[in-house]
């Protein structure tokens, strides 16, 4: 059945049901060490049926898009709803029955995929430019494009079609000298990921990045190790996105707070009674859930359960206001949440996920932030991460550091790391960059759930200054 065709009469009865159709295509081009790898292409189509009946909730997925296949999935989901009704955490009859109607599309939808020769020529040019020195031992340049159509049809009269196009370029260069190896990337592994077309590449200066990143890789492999001690940390946006993701995003997912992830990805130091008064950070900390920013990776008009998406404040002036919880978690907890019930494939049910989680800009230029530091390190681009199972204690490493001494940038260092505790780290936030320091980045590889789901998340952040941070170099001391 075509995704834009009328839904046939399925002769199916339940309190409420929905069908979420997904059609996704992916194409990837890669050049490694001046050798073009075979291009890759994939397509998947299927539907997830959700049924509320007799107080229970059930799911079933199928790749059979015929009328008979759709009805069989709904019948299976209804059987699961009946089987689980007596054991459910809540009565499904209390859940919303969305009836959204409309369409939504990201920038770039419908644009040409581009010819393999065109992509190979572009990537080969950057690959060749990166091979500037025998100490450059490995380098890879690539781009991935994903196009998706998602249609949600509900028994309450809802029918929404959402189309998205994601551009995911990547560039990594590794240098080796004097027994040391350092890798420098363009904003991390797939850190550049936005919705749109070729303008995404231009936005980040992809053309010409091969030589620039190679120069920084060589600079790193010859640089001294980052010093250790308590000092100020100025985090670049491409490190801030990881800090936001791990120590704000995951702790605020409401299903995790309610215990759903405890046996898999851990719990959260945040508890339901903290919302409305808990000081999560300094008064400079303002965090929003915002799926309305057109170019950001996880923008959409409705979540995968049909809840309309809108910008919502999660943390305002440092005070925790709202969790990342969709309609089901909201009903379970009695807390107001957001439109973030999301699934990564047609064969997965929607669960509470981050979407676009952004730290709002402040009023300081980059130079003003640097000028405020007596002794510290400016850290760029996440390279490693570790956080405990309550999303509280953490240790993060970056690709590149620059010393700051007496308010001035003083020289590149390698292996910059820092550690802290989420519950106190954000309270040390002493400066937030203005809009000129802001970058819209993200990750296509956020993992969560049983069965596992790997989903795409957007993060926008300015540069941020933290005081009294435990910084250390590659020796871990």
Phi, psi and omega in degrees: 000127177298147184294338181260010181277154175300143177286127181289163174292115186264000178050051185232137181237134174195166177302319179197144175214159174217153173235123179247107180272139178228129173231112185232134176239141180226135174227140185225136175235136184218140171236126178237123178051047177067020175241122178284121177278158180301132177295150181242146180215140180213152176216139177223141180221135177186181184218142174252125176261133177236133182228132169252123179201138180054029178088354180261169181226127181222157181230153169202142182239152178207152172260002176272105185266012174287166178302319179295321179294319179296316181294321179298320178295317179297318179298317178297317179296322178295322177298319177294323177300316179294321182292330185260354187304317184285347184245004184286153177286343179206162178276118184298342178291346178270353182280153176298155176239084189296147177224049182289149176222137178149190179223155177214143178215143177276167173301146174086353181298133180091353179290159179297145175292334185088147180282150179302321180298319180298315180292318180297319179297316179298312183291323180295324179298318179287324177297313180298320181294334181281340184275069189260352189200146178301338179283350171280111189255344178203145177200142183220137176230135182203168174212139177236138176239132176239132173236133183227143167238126179236125178240128179245119178243132181235155180291346178275004179104006180282143175202101184237135175242126180234131181239137181222153175227123182247136177246124184231085175277156177211147180209125180223137180229132180244131178243148178224131177198144175054037178079006182240149178232133180226140177242133176239137181236171174268091180063032174090173179288108184058027177292329172279108179205115181221166172272135181145196182242222184297339180297337177296317178298316180295324183299329183252011178062043183298318176291120184098355183284335182303310180293318183298314180291323177297318177302318181288328176296316177295320178300318182293316186294339178259357185279157174289163179288149177299136177290162180247152178144176177274121184202180178280150177237123171253110185261127177288161180305324182282357164259325179302325183297326177288320179297317177296313184302310188277323189249004168232309185300299182296319178297335183267357177293122191291324178295327175293316178300324180280355173106001186295330185261006190302322184269004182232289184254006175099178183253209180216146174287346177280136177240157186303330183286354183277341186290133179104345183212341186290131177276101181281328182205186178292174181294350178277352185272115177228116186235134180235151167263118189218087178277015183258357180279112197307314187275349184287149195299322186252036175281147178195167179270329180217148175282182188283001171252358176097010177281128179299139182267139176208158178292131184223138178278128175261317178228126181231124183051038175087349183265132181287121184252320191209145177271172173267083183225129177282190189300320182293314179293326176298318179294323180292321190262338187077011179259144172289139181232220184217177180272076184228030171280112189222148177233148183269343181214172178292339183258026176229139174283156179286137175228173180293119179225151167299154170235254170263112180244113192238142171263119187289145183293155176254218186235014184251136173286166178300315181298324179292323177296315179299318184296340182275353186263125174277313178214123181185188181224134170268119185247135182236138165068111180297139178238334181204155179209149176207131180214146186286175189283001170250010178058043183241289179283135184219162173214122183235144176241152182237161179287321191220138176234152174229123178296146172238122180229124178052044174079015181223145174293132193236359179144149184282141173229155180253166177056045177282132181224160172207160180219161181183192179232125185308317186295344177238335183302313183293340177283347177270005179296116188245351180199136180235126182295156179277186184299334180291341179262359187282141173224143177259110184231209178155196177211139174267010191229050177270121184258142179186159169095157173230114358295155190297145174228134178246112189237167183262139185225138175257144174221133172239138182202148167274176169292145183225144182250128178239145181251152174063044184262144177280102183255144177208160181266194186293343180278352175080003184281000000 
